[in-house]
Amino acid sequence: MNSVDSLISSFREAKKLRKVIGLIYLIQLGLAMFVGIFAGRYISKLNHSLNQIELLFRYDYSVLEDLKSIFPSDYGAITTVALLMIVAYMLIATFIQSGLLYSIYHRRYNFNDFKQGVKCYYRRFIGVGIFFWILAIGWTLVIWIPYMSNLFHMVEYWVAEYMIVWLFAFLGILYFIGLSFLFAWSTQTRYIMIYQSHWSWSVFKRGYRQVIARVGDHSKTMLLYLLILIIGYCIYFLLERFIGISGVGLVLMFLIIQQAWVMAKIWHRTAVYISIRNLQKIIRTG
């Protein structure tokens, strides 16, 4: 089976998980509403606290300084809650992954199997998630800290500014390759945990070996899905620009398209997991 056939097969299988995808959508919608309500509250307070005319002509204080001077107690609350939101996002993402990957691996597509996956692997997947989050943060720092710390120096002393742009593009491609590798490695590691039915440090090594063993197939899979995602975003932004929000009917249509796009991205991510499972299964049974 070639890459295109595998991609089509993965999207077809993802349709069988439509009930689980609906559940994931509701979970993400609830999280987004909570974050939106909280963020909107403080952004509105900040907008009222800023003297926009002085900012326009003088630039004599930053948004964060204004935030601390106008309501310092809220500044501490914002930073605390922001950290809690990051932790909550990690826990919810682990909750979704444990149920979804279990269902995908065993080809079982109902709520009971999703719940069984959460029950058996939620706590185990937390450790895996922390490990790969640390690697992702480390990769981000390695790629972007040297660039950002030398950006002003490059602008001042480099002969042509296009060299800075090309360097940024090169680092962006390198960054995407690294994150794609970590994503495939983390997914394969979780599948191996489900296959072994127990946790051990060897799962990381086995997951790494499986990605390396078929690195070409994994690369083609990630590039194909990235292309689909880019095309989807282009269509979404074109529709957004075409429809506009000038009337109640158009606003409702925009909201429907927006939520349909959210569902499409969940379906897309599910298909990615299925494709990676298929690569893992080839290695395990070959």
N, C-alpha and C positions, 0 to 999 in steps of 0.2 A: 504493500500500500504506500503510495507516494504522499508527500506532505499535504497536497491539496485535498486528496481523498480522506486522509486522516483528519484534516481540519473540518471537512464537511461532516464526517462521522461523529466527531466530538460535539459539534453544535447540535446534531440530531439527538445524541444521547443526553445532552444538557436539557433538552426540552422535556425529557422524562422527569427531570427534577424540578418541574415548574412549581410544585407546591412548596418545596424547600426554598426555591428562589424567592417565592412570594413571602415566606417567613423571614428570610434574610433582608428583603426590601423593607418590611415593617420594622425590623430591628434597627436598620440604618436610618429609617425615617424618624423613629423615636429619638435616636441619638442626635440627629441633625436638628430636630426641633428643640431639644434641650439646649444644645450649644447655641443655636440661633437666638433663642430667648435670652439666654445669659449674656451673649456677646452684644446683642442689640441694646440691652439695658445700659451697659457701660459705654458703648460707643455713643449713644445718645447723650449721656452725661458729659462725655468728653467733648463732643461737638458744641454743647452749650457753654463749656468752660473756656474754650479757646477764643481769643480775640483774633478773628481771622484777618481783620484789616492790618493789625500790627504784624502778624505773621507774613502778610503779603509784601509789606514794604521794609520790615526791619529784620526778620529772621533771628530774633534775639533769644529765643528759647525753643526747646524741642517739645514734641508732644509728650514724651515720657516725663520731662521735667515739669510740664504743666500738670500732668496727671498726678505727680507726687505732691505738688504744691497745693492743688485745689482739693483733693481728697486722698491724703496719704494712707488712711486706713483702708480705703478701697483698693489702693495700689497693691498692698500686701495681700488682700483677698484675691485680687485678680491673678497674681503670680501663683498663689497656692492652688486656686481652682484650676488654673491652666495645667499645672502639673498633675492634678487629680484627673483632669480630662484625658491627658496623655495615657495615664495608667488605665483609666476606664476604657479608652480606645483599644489598648493592647489586650485587655481582658475580654472585651466583646469580640475583637478579631479572632482571638484564640477560641472563644466559644463557637463562632461560626465555622472556623477551619476544622475543629475537631469533629463536629457533626457532618459537615459537608464532605470532607475527605474520607471519612468512614463510609458514608453512603456511596461515594464514587468508587472507592476501592472494591467494595463488595457488590457493586451494581444493584443496590437496593435503594428505592426511590421514595419512601414514605416517611412520615414524621417520626414513627417509632424507631426507625433505624437512625435517623438524625439524632434523636434523643439518646439512643444507645451509644453512639459515637461520642457525644458530649460526656456522658456518664463515665465511659471507659478511658478517654484520652484527654479530657480537658486539662487536668492538672499536669499530665505528662507533657502536653504541648506548650505549657507556659514556660518551662525550662528551655525548650527548643526555640521558642519565640524570643526569649531574652538573649540567648546565644547569638541568633542571627541579627537581632536589632543592634547588638554591640558591634558585630562585624559591619553592618550597614553604616552605622554612625562613623566607625573607624575609616571605612572606605570613603565616605563623604569628606571627612577631614583631610585625608591624604590627598584627594583630588583637588579640593577647592580652597583649602587654607593657603597653600603657597601662591595660588593664582590671585586670590583676593588681597593677600598681604602685599603683593608686589604690583597691584593694578595701577596705582598712581605713579609708581616708578616707571612702569612700561609706557603709560600715556605720555609721560614727560620726556623720556629718553629714547624710546624706540623710533625708528625712522618713519614707519608707516603704521597708521592705526588699523589697517586691515589685517595686519599680522596678529593684533590682539584679538580680533574677531575670529580669525581662523584658529588661533590657539584655544579660544573659548569653545568653538565648535568641536575641535579635536578632543578636548577634555570632556565635553558633554557626551560624545560618542563613547569614549572610554568609560565614563561614569555609568552610562546605560548598560554597557557590556558587563561591567562588574555587578551591578544590581540584578541584571537578568540571571547571571550565574548564581548569585546568592539566592534568588527566588527559586530557581530550579533545584538547587542543592537543598534548600529548606523543605521544599515540597517532597522531593524524593526521600529525605530523611524521615518525614512524617509517615509516608507510605510504608517505609521499612519498619517503623515502629508498629504500625497497624498489622503488618504481615507477621512480625515476631511476637506480637501481643505482650511485649514487655519493653522496658526502657533500659538502655545501657549506652555507654559512651561510644561503643562500636557503631551505632547507627549513623553517627556523623561521618565516620570514615567510609562506611558502605554507601551512604548517600553521595558523598564526594566522588567515590570511584564510579558510581553509576552515571553521574553526569559527565565525568571525564571520558568514560568508555564510549559514550555516544554524544560527544560534545557537538558534532556537526548536526545531528538530528535535533538536539536541544536548541541550537542556535537558529536553525531554520524555523523551528516551531515558534520561538519567541519573536523572530522578525516578522513572520506572517501575522501573528496576533497583534504585533505593534502596528503593522500596516493597516489592519482592519480597524484598530482603535483610532488611528490618525484620520482615516477616511470617515469614521463615525463622528469624530469631533468636528471635522470640516462641514459635514452635512448638518450637524446640530447647530453650529454657529451661523451657517447660511440661513437655516430656517428661523433662528432667533432674530437675525437681522431683517429678514423678509417680513416676518409677522409683526414685530414691534409690540408695544404695549399701549396703544393709543385708545383702546376701548375695552369695555368689560368682556366682550366676547373674545377679543384677541388675547386678553390677559388669561382667560380660562384656557384658550387653545395653547398658549405658551406654557402654562403650568402642566397641561396634559403631556405636551411634547417633552418637557423637562423631566417629568417623572417616568415617562416611557424610556428616555435615555438612561436614567438611573437603572431601570430594570434591564435594559440592554447591556449595560456594563457589568451587572451581576451575572447575566447569562454568558457574557464574553469571558469573565474570569472563571466561571465554572467550566467552560469549554477548555480553557488553558489547563486547568487541573486535570481534566480528563485526558488531554493529549500527553501530559507528563506522566500520568499513570500508565498509558499505553506504552510509552518508552520504557518505563520501569518493568512492566510485565514482560516485554520482549527480552530484557536482560535476564530476568529471574527464571524464565522458562526455556530460554534458548540453550 
